[in-house]
Amino acid sequence: MAAAEAILRFLVLLLSFFGTLALAGIGLAVIFGIMGIINFAHGEFIMIGAYSTSIAYGAGLPLAGAILVGGLSTGLFGLVVERLLIRHMYDRLIDTLVATWGLSLILIQVVQIQFGGSFGSIPIPFGTFQYGSFSASMYKIALGLTALGLFAATYAVFTRTSYGLQARAAMQNKEMARSLGVDTGRIYMLTFVFGSVLSGIAGGLFAPLTVLTPTMGSGYIVEAFVTVIVGGTNVLVGTFGAALSLGLIQTPASQLFGTLGGRVALLVTTILIIRVLPEGISGVVARD
């Protein structure tokens, strides 16, 4: 019984950490992997998704519908940002870093002025799971399973649609894709919107688990960047592998040393992986 509880505790905690890392990183990974742009306002995109979800939920929508609204709202905002800002800075990495960092500061202040220091919360659904003396939130388990579903949906988009084919072509060789008739500007616009939608959905999924504040994005930005850096440029294989690998490190460290110890282990592992595998996990897969 004790052994079964220990195994179950480990698996549930692993699923929770995997879900958090995967959801926090997948939107950033899509934009970086296809466009080569690092969105420093990624945490604020998650925040927009969470706030939009809370507003929709308060208006009477069920949680699933409210999360969808959060994703679509963030995608619409991403479209505006791409048209007004990002498209003028393609192939200018440093400029996009500075511009999106400035955007993140503006968004924090705008939300602070509009909604104040905190916003309405969403109750955690589904109750708890009990096995012996071990109990866990069913929603955290659902979070990990939802991350798997989101990866499957993203895989389908990139492998079963004409957009996905053109996006992969633009990622591998932009000039060759353009010479073959691919409108890379349109593909980049759709990619930024798609990544924004994923970030907004992640924010909506995180909303019941956290206090909604203008700076809440900073609580997920470390996980997002760590996952993307460790994963490498491959959007799906790299992000999935990084979230799973880092989750396997963070889970026992958190059980032994607490939440802070788990985060320290996460960062130390990231440094070691970058040192040994500079191209990330997806670089190893590509060589094999």
C-alpha positions in Angstrom: 0.0 0.0 0.0 2.8 2.4 1.0 4.7 1.6 -2.2 1.7 2.0 -4.4 0.9 5.4 -2.8 4.5 6.5 -3.3 4.4 5.5 -7.0 1.0 7.1 -7.5 2.2 10.3 -5.8 5.3 10.4 -8.1 3.2 9.9 -11.2 0.6 12.5 -10.4 3.3 15.1 -9.5 5.2 14.2 -12.7 2.0 14.7 -14.7 1.4 18.0 -13.1 4.9 19.3 -13.7 4.9 18.0 -17.2 1.6 19.8 -17.9 2.8 23.1 -16.5 6.1 23.0 -18.4 4.5 21.9 -21.7 1.7 24.3 -21.6 3.9 27.2 -20.6 6.4 26.5 -23.3 4.4 25.3 -26.4 3.2 28.7 -27.6 6.7 30.2 -27.2 8.2 27.2 -29.0 5.9 27.5 -32.0 6.9 31.1 -32.5 10.6 30.6 -31.9 10.8 27.3 -33.9 9.1 28.6 -37.0 9.9 32.3 -37.0 13.2 32.4 -35.0 11.6 35.1 -32.8 11.9 35.1 -29.0 8.7 36.7 -27.6 9.7 38.4 -24.3 6.0 39.3 -23.8 5.1 35.6 -23.7 4.2 35.7 -20.0 1.8 38.6 -20.7 0.2 36.6 -23.5 -0.5 33.9 -20.9 -1.8 36.6 -18.6 -4.2 37.9 -21.3 -5.5 34.3 -21.8 -6.1 34.0 -18.0 -7.9 37.3 -17.7 -10.0 36.7 -20.8 -10.9 33.2 -19.4 -11.9 34.7 -16.1 -14.1 37.4 -17.7 -15.8 34.8 -19.9 -16.3 32.5 -17.0 -17.8 35.3 -14.9 -20.2 36.1 -17.8 -21.6 32.6 -17.5 -19.7 30.4 -19.9 -18.6 26.9 -18.8 -14.9 26.7 -18.1 -14.1 24.9 -21.3 -15.8 27.6 -23.3 -14.2 30.3 -21.3 -10.7 28.8 -22.0 -11.5 28.7 -25.7 -12.5 32.4 -25.5 -9.2 33.1 -23.7 -7.2 31.4 -26.5 -9.1 33.2 -29.3 -8.8 36.6 -27.5 -5.0 36.1 -27.2 -4.8 35.0 -30.8 -6.6 38.2 -31.9 -4.3 40.3 -29.8 -1.3 38.4 -31.3 -2.6 39.2 -34.8 -2.6 42.9 -33.9 0.9 42.7 -32.4 2.3 40.9 -35.4 0.8 43.3 -37.9 1.8 46.5 -36.1 5.1 45.4 -34.6 6.6 42.0 -35.3 6.4 42.0 -39.1 8.6 45.0 -39.3 11.4 43.2 -37.4 11.8 39.8 -39.1 15.4 38.6 -39.1 16.2 41.3 -36.4 16.5 39.2 -33.3 17.8 41.8 -30.9 15.2 44.3 -32.0 12.4 41.9 -31.4 13.7 41.1 -28.0 13.7 44.7 -27.0 10.4 45.4 -28.6 8.6 42.5 -27.0 10.2 43.3 -23.6 8.9 46.8 -23.9 5.5 45.4 -24.9 5.4 43.3 -21.8 6.0 46.3 -19.6 3.2 48.2 -21.3 0.8 45.3 -21.0 1.5 45.0 -17.2 0.8 48.6 -16.6 -2.3 48.7 -18.8 -3.8 45.7 -17.0 -2.8 47.3 -13.6 -4.6 50.5 -14.5 -7.7 48.8 -15.9 -8.2 45.9 -13.5 -6.2 46.8 -10.4 -3.7 44.6 -8.5 -5.8 41.4 -8.7 -8.8 40.0 -10.6 -11.6 37.6 -10.0 -10.6 34.0 -9.4 -12.0 30.8 -10.9 -12.7 27.9 -8.5 -10.7 24.7 -9.1 -13.0 22.1 -10.8 -13.3 18.3 -10.6 -12.6 18.0 -6.9 -9.8 15.7 -5.5 -8.6 12.1 -6.1 -8.1 10.0 -3.0 -6.1 6.8 -2.7 -5.3 5.7 0.9 -3.7 8.7 2.6 -2.8 10.3 -0.7 -5.0 12.9 -2.3 -4.5 15.1 -5.3 -6.4 17.7 -7.3 -8.1 16.1 -10.3 -7.6 19.3 -12.2 -3.8 19.0 -12.0 -4.1 15.6 -13.4 -6.4 16.9 -16.2 -3.8 19.6 -16.8 -1.2 17.1 -17.8 -3.6 15.1 -20.0 -4.8 18.3 -21.7 -1.1 19.1 -22.5 -0.9 15.8 -24.2 -4.0 16.6 -26.2 -2.7 20.0 -27.2 0.5 18.4 -28.4 -1.6 16.0 -30.5 -3.6 18.8 -32.0 -0.5 20.8 -32.8 1.1 17.8 -34.4 -2.0 17.4 -36.6 -1.8 21.1 -37.6 1.8 20.8 -38.6 1.5 17.4 -40.4 -2.0 17.4 -41.9 -2.6 20.9 -43.1 -1.2 23.0 -46.0 -0.3 25.6 -43.5 1.8 23.1 -41.5 3.6 21.9 -44.7 4.4 25.5 -45.7 5.4 26.4 -42.1 7.9 23.5 -41.9 9.3 24.5 -45.3 9.8 28.1 -44.2 11.5 26.9 -41.0 14.0 24.7 -42.9 14.8 27.1 -45.7 12.9 30.3 -45.9 14.5 31.5 -49.2 13.9 28.2 -51.0 10.3 28.1 -49.7 9.7 31.6 -51.0 11.2 30.7 -54.4 8.7 27.8 -54.6 5.8 30.2 -54.1 5.3 30.1 -50.3 4.1 33.4 -48.9 6.4 33.4 -45.9 5.0 36.7 -44.6 1.5 35.1 -44.4 2.9 31.9 -42.9 4.8 34.0 -40.2 1.6 35.9 -39.4 -0.4 32.7 -39.0 2.4 31.2 -36.9 2.4 34.1 -34.5 -1.4 34.0 -34.2 -1.2 30.2 -33.6 1.4 30.5 -31.0 -0.6 33.3 -29.3 -3.7 31.1 -29.2 -1.7 28.3 -27.6 -0.4 30.8 -25.0 -3.9 32.0 -24.3 -5.2 28.5 -23.9 -2.4 27.8 -21.4 -3.3 31.0 -19.5 -6.9 29.9 -19.4 -5.9 26.5 -18.1 -3.6 28.0 -15.4 -6.3 30.5 -14.3 -8.0 28.2 -11.7 -4.6 27.5 -10.1 -3.3 30.9 -9.5 -4.2 34.4 -8.4 -4.8 36.6 -11.4 -2.5 39.6 -11.2 -0.9 41.8 -13.9 2.5 40.2 -13.2 1.3 36.6 -13.1 3.1 35.9 -16.4 6.4 36.1 -14.7 5.5 33.0 -12.7 5.5 31.0 -15.9 8.1 32.7 -18.0 11.0 30.8 -16.5 9.3 27.4 -17.2 8.5 28.5 -20.7 12.1 29.6 -21.6 13.7 26.7 -19.9 11.5 24.2 -21.8 12.1 25.9 -25.1 15.9 26.2 -24.6 16.3 22.6 -23.5 14.0 21.4 -26.3 15.8 23.1 -29.2 14.2 24.3 -32.4 11.9 21.3 -33.1 8.5 22.5 -31.9 7.0 19.2 -31.0 9.7 16.7 -30.3 11.9 19.2 -28.5 9.2 20.8 -26.3 7.6 17.4 -25.4 11.0 15.8 -24.6 12.1 18.8 -22.6 8.9 19.0 -20.6 9.1 15.3 -19.8 12.8 15.2 -19.0 12.6 18.3 -16.8 9.5 17.0 -15.1 11.4 13.8 -14.3 14.1 15.9 -12.6 11.8 18.3 -10.9 9.4 15.7 -9.4 11.8 13.8 -7.1 13.6 17.0 -6.3 10.4 18.6 -5.2 9.5 15.6 -3.1 12.8 15.6 -1.4 13.6 19.3 -1.0 10.3 21.1 -1.5 9.1 23.5 -4.2 12.1 25.7 -4.1 14.5 22.7 -4.3 12.5 21.5 -7.4 13.0 24.8 -9.2 16.7 24.9 -8.3 17.1 21.4 -9.7 15.2 22.5 -12.8 17.6 25.4 -13.5 20.7 23.4 -12.7 19.6 20.6 -15.0 18.9 23.2 -17.7 22.5 24.6 -17.4 24.0 21.1 -17.6 21.9 20.1 -20.7 22.8 23.3 -22.5 26.4 22.6 -21.8 26.3 19.0 -23.0 23.7 19.4 -25.7 23.9 23.0 -27.1 21.3 22.2 -29.8 18.9 20.8 -27.2 17.1 17.5 -27.1 15.7 17.9 -30.7 19.3 18.3 -31.9 20.1 14.8 -30.6 16.9 13.4 -32.2 17.8 15.0 -35.6 21.3 13.5 -35.5 19.9 10.1 -34.8 
